[in-house]
Amino acid sequence: MSTMDNLKEAFAGESQANRKYLAFAKKADDEGYAQVARLFRAAADAETVHAHAHLRVMKGVGGTGENLKQAIEGETAEFKSMYPRMIEEAKADGEDAAYQSFANANAVEEIHAGLYQKALDNLGSNEEVGYYVCQVCGNTVEGEAPERCPICGAPKKMFKKID
């Protein structure tokens, strides 16, 4: 393996550890273990520092326009290729929970690609727009949260405003 392959592997591992530790922190909070939750959040933050360092060394962050194009490309690949294959495999395997998880993500990745394209098209206009994320399926909407999520049906209260 090359150093670049190692950087990519390390970036993926650190990124996954960050997300996993944040999920662990939420569970610890839910179970009343505030100190353990803080530890998981601290470690998650450290993993983010590591991931960003690896990405920086890989020259993985460009200008905002370039980053938007890269994000559109990645989201489009997910909703056109990756998730459809995973959805079909989950359906064939009778894995209903995985099927639903993949289907939700697939629908949202297409929305993300559209939002990124809109941002790229309007880059420099400095128009301020609010975003809300459904905490059930990840649906991302502009402006105001809907009364019900059009993807998973969750009520408005399940949308989190992003600052």
ChimeraX attribute file (.defattr): number of C-alpha atoms within 10 A of each C-alpha:
attribute: neighborCount
match mode: 1-to-1
recipient: residues
	/A:1	5
	/A:2	7
	/A:3	9
	/A:4	12
	/A:5	11
	/A:6	12
	/A:7	18
	/A:8	16
	/A:9	13
	/A:10	16
	/A:11	21
	/A:12	15
	/A:13	14
	/A:14	21
	/A:15	18
	/A:16	16
	/A:17	19
	/A:18	24
	/A:19	16
	/A:20	14
	/A:21	20
	/A:22	20
	/A:23	16
	/A:24	18
	/A:25	24
	/A:26	19
	/A:27	15
	/A:28	18
	/A:29	15
	/A:30	11
	/A:31	10
	/A:32	11
	/A:33	13
	/A:34	15
	/A:35	12
	/A:36	16
	/A:37	22
	/A:38	16
	/A:39	15
	/A:40	21
	/A:41	20
	/A:42	16
	/A:43	17
	/A:44	24
	/A:45	17
	/A:46	15
	/A:47	21
	/A:48	19
	/A:49	15
	/A:50	18
	/A:51	23
	/A:52	17
	/A:53	14
	/A:54	21
	/A:55	17
	/A:56	13
	/A:57	12
	/A:58	15
	/A:59	9
	/A:60	11
	/A:61	13
	/A:62	11
	/A:63	7
	/A:64	12
	/A:65	15
	/A:66	12
	/A:67	15
	/A:68	21
	/A:69	14
	/A:70	16
	/A:71	16
	/A:72	21
	/A:73	13
	/A:74	14
	/A:75	21
	/A:76	19
	/A:77	15
	/A:78	19
	/A:79	22
	/A:80	13
	/A:81	12
	/A:82	14
	/A:83	21
	/A:84	15
	/A:85	14
	/A:86	17
	/A:87	21
	/A:88	14
	/A:89	14
	/A:90	19
	/A:91	15
	/A:92	11
	/A:93	11
	/A:94	11
	/A:95	12
	/A:96	13
	/A:97	11
	/A:98	16
	/A:99	20
	/A:100	16
	/A:101	16
	/A:102	22
	/A:103	22
	/A:104	19
	/A:105	19
	/A:106	22
	/A:107	17
	/A:108	20
	/A:109	24
	/A:110	18
	/A:111	18
	/A:112	20
	/A:113	22
	/A:114	15
	/A:115	17
	/A:116	21
	/A:117	16
	/A:118	12
	/A:119	17
	/A:120	17
	/A:121	12
	/A:122	11
	/A:123	13
	/A:124	9
	/A:125	8
	/A:126	8
	/A:127	8
	/A:128	7
	/A:129	9
	/A:130	12
	/A:131	16
	/A:132	21
	/A:133	18
	/A:134	24
	/A:135	13
	/A:136	16
	/A:137	22
	/A:138	19
	/A:139	22
	/A:140	21
	/A:141	21
	/A:142	13
	/A:143	11
	/A:144	13
	/A:145	22
	/A:146	17
	/A:147	13
	/A:148	15
	/A:149	22
	/A:150	10
	/A:151	16
	/A:152	15
	/A:153	14
	/A:154	17
	/A:155	15
	/A:156	15
	/A:157	13
	/A:158	18
	/A:159	25
	/A:160	15
	/A:161	16
	/A:162	9
	/A:163	6
